[in-house]
Amino acid sequence: MSKKRFANKVVLITGASSGIGWATAQAFASEGAFLMLVARREERLKELASICKQLGSRSEYMALDVQNQQKLNELAKKTISMFGHIDVLVNNAGVGHYGDFDTQTADQITQVINTNLTSTMLLTHQVIPYMKEQGSGSIINVSSVLSQRAIPKLASYCASKFGVWGFSSALRIELQNFGLHVCHFCPGLTKTEFQQHANMPDVSQSPRAVSSEAVASKILDAVYFKKNEYMMSKAEAMLVRFYWLFPRFTGRIIKFLN
Ligand SMILES: NC(=O)c1ccc[n+]([C@@H]2O[C@H](COP(=O)([O-])OP(=O)(O)OC[C@H]3O[C@@H](n4cnc5c(N)ncnc54)[C@H](OP(=O)(O)O)[C@@H]3O)[C@@H](O)[C@H]2O)c1
């Protein structure tokens, strides 16, 4: 039998109650990791913890809103007190609100920035001291192809993910002498609950949309092979390059397509 790649590694995953986080938790569990699962929906976390236990993993969960800074501080401490170390932090919780920017409420704009960007930064801020002490650790920021090319009707979302890109890029340089790894991970269109919650058109039949299991598998590879940047779709990677070379022209095409 092949050796499990994450045997006894402790993985903290936010946004574990559905989609990419849900699939990533199970993928890590199958590879021998111990898990701390985080999201607001407690029943889902309880169910996932039980599935992960059946896969042979020790799994705990904490139901919280990542917008609550106090809870993030408690989360890092609780993970350490339960497991003794944190080897992988997957900042995955995310939301979007689809629509013209001027029609969004201030609460919707703030929710997107706080959930996708601020919570990623604040939880990472809590976890880094433990990783520095260990002299090892991986921080995976689940971002988006929209971190490097913008589309209309998702202005707050693009702003949050461009922010995650900037944060990840700076942090990687800062932490490279401490043996810590930072990955900016960019899924493309993925079949999850995201579009429904964001009030976006259904993507389940789109030939471009992939499963959350396919994304999860690449997240594990990105940790294992210490990838700095990972873009799920090769076509998207090309589009991003084109966007940076010819921003005005690409902007017109994107406007036409959306
Ligand atoms: N689906 C796509 O096409 C796609 C493409 C590119 C990038 N992404 C990114 O992938 C990540 C995962 O999204 P997904 O597609 O898997 O969507 P999803 O199925 O809607 O999952 C989002 C997760 O985030 C959690 N979450 C949202 N707000 C939270 C809050 N305030 N506090 C705690 N947890 C919160 C949700 O749990 P609760 O509701 O239980 O709190 C859920 O577990 C996101 O960062 C998203 O931006 C998705």
The ligand as an SDF file (V2000), in Angstrom:
LIG
                    3D

 48 52  0  0  0  0  0  0  0  0999 V2000
  -17.1860   27.8630   -7.3240 N   0  0  0  0  0  0  0  0  0  0  0  0
  -16.4160   28.5520   -8.1410 C   0  0  0  0  0  0  0  0  0  0  0  0
  -16.6850   28.6380   -9.3640 O   0  0  0  0  0  0  0  0  0  0  0  0
  -15.1620   29.2250   -7.6050 C   0  0  0  0  0  0  0  0  0  0  0  0
  -14.2560   29.7320   -8.5610 C   0  0  0  0  0  0  0  0  0  0  0  0
  -13.1070   30.3550   -8.1110 C   0  0  0  0  0  0  0  0  0  0  0  0
  -12.8600   30.4780   -6.7520 C   0  0  0  0  0  0  0  0  0  0  0  0
  -13.7520   29.9850   -5.8550 N   0  0  0  0  0  0  0  0  0  0  0  0
  -13.4480   30.1590   -4.4200 C   0  0  0  0  0  0  0  0  0  0  0  0
  -13.4530   28.9110   -3.7780 O   0  0  0  0  0  0  0  0  0  0  0  0
  -13.7350   29.0960   -2.3820 C   0  0  0  0  0  0  0  0  0  0  0  0
  -14.7860   28.0700   -1.9370 C   0  0  0  0  0  0  0  0  0  0  0  0
  -16.0090   28.3670   -2.6150 O   0  0  0  0  0  0  0  0  0  0  0  0
  -16.9950   27.2360   -3.1540 P   0  0  0  0  0  0  0  0  0  0  0  0
  -17.0560   27.3730   -4.6110 O   0  0  0  0  0  0  0  0  0  0  0  0
  -16.6660   25.9360   -2.5590 O   0  0  0  0  0  0  0  0  0  0  0  0
  -18.3860   27.8200   -2.5970 O   0  0  0  0  0  0  0  0  0  0  0  0
  -19.4190   27.2820   -1.5030 P   0  0  0  0  0  0  0  0  0  0  0  0
  -19.8360   25.8900   -1.8020 O   0  0  0  0  0  0  0  0  0  0  0  0
  -20.4800   28.3360   -1.4140 O   0  0  0  0  0  0  0  0  0  0  0  0
  -18.5430   27.2740   -0.1730 O   0  0  0  0  0  0  0  0  0  0  0  0
  -18.2070   28.4520    0.5160 C   0  0  0  0  0  0  0  0  0  0  0  0
  -17.8020   28.0800    1.9260 C   0  0  0  0  0  0  0  0  0  0  0  0
  -17.4480   29.2770    2.6430 O   0  0  0  0  0  0  0  0  0  0  0  0
  -18.1210   29.2650    3.8960 C   0  0  0  0  0  0  0  0  0  0  0  0
  -18.3810   30.6240    4.3340 N   0  0  0  0  0  0  0  0  0  0  0  0
  -18.9450   31.6470    3.6540 C   0  0  0  0  0  0  0  0  0  0  0  0
  -19.0390   32.7300    4.4280 N   0  0  0  0  0  0  0  0  0  0  0  0
  -18.5260   32.3930    5.6400 C   0  0  0  0  0  0  0  0  0  0  0  0
  -18.3680   33.0860    6.8640 C   0  0  0  0  0  0  0  0  0  0  0  0
  -18.7310   34.3680    7.0020 N   0  0  0  0  0  0  0  0  0  0  0  0
  -17.8200   32.4250    7.9090 N   0  0  0  0  0  0  0  0  0  0  0  0
  -17.4440   31.1230    7.7940 C   0  0  0  0  0  0  0  0  0  0  0  0
  -17.5540   30.4230    6.6560 N   0  0  0  0  0  0  0  0  0  0  0  0
  -18.1040   31.0510    5.5840 C   0  0  0  0  0  0  0  0  0  0  0  0
  -19.4280   28.5070    3.6220 C   0  0  0  0  0  0  0  0  0  0  0  0
  -19.9210   27.9060    4.8150 O   0  0  0  0  0  0  0  0  0  0  0  0
  -21.1530   28.4210    5.6930 P   0  0  0  0  0  0  0  0  0  0  0  0
  -22.1720   29.0120    4.7710 O   0  0  0  0  0  0  0  0  0  0  0  0
  -21.6050   27.1860    6.4000 O   0  0  0  0  0  0  0  0  0  0  0  0
  -20.5510   29.4280    6.6290 O   0  0  0  0  0  0  0  0  0  0  0  0
  -18.9270   27.4010    2.7010 C   0  0  0  0  0  0  0  0  0  0  0  0
  -18.3980   26.3440    3.4510 O   0  0  0  0  0  0  0  0  0  0  0  0
  -14.1610   30.5560   -2.2190 C   0  0  0  0  0  0  0  0  0  0  0  0
  -13.1060   31.3020   -1.6730 O   0  0  0  0  0  0  0  0  0  0  0  0
  -14.4510   30.9940   -3.6470 C   0  0  0  0  0  0  0  0  0  0  0  0
  -14.2370   32.3840   -3.8210 O   0  0  0  0  0  0  0  0  0  0  0  0
  -14.9020   29.3550   -6.2460 C   0  0  0  0  0  0  0  0  0  0  0  0
  1  2  1  0
  2  3  2  0
  2  4  1  0
  4  5  1  0
  4 48  2  0
  5  6  2  0
  6  7  1  0
  7  8  2  0
  8  9  1  0
  8 48  1  0
  9 10  1  0
  9 46  1  0
 10 11  1  0
 11 12  1  0
 11 44  1  0
 12 13  1  0
 13 14  1  0
 14 15  2  0
 14 16  1  0
 14 17  1  0
 17 18  1  0
 18 19  2  0
 18 20  1  0
 18 21  1  0
 21 22  1  0
 22 23  1  0
 23 24  1  0
 23 42  1  0
 24 25  1  0
 25 26  1  0
 25 36  1  0
 26 27  1  0
 26 35  1  0
 27 28  2  0
 28 29  1  0
 29 30  1  0
 29 35  2  0
 30 31  1  0
 30 32  2  0
 32 33  1  0
 33 34  2  0
 34 35  1  0
 36 37  1  0
 36 42  1  0
 37 38  1  0
 38 39  2  0
 38 40  1  0
 38 41  1  0
 42 43  1  0
 44 45  1  0
 44 46  1  0
 46 47  1  0
M  CHG  2   8   1  16  -1
M  END
$$$$
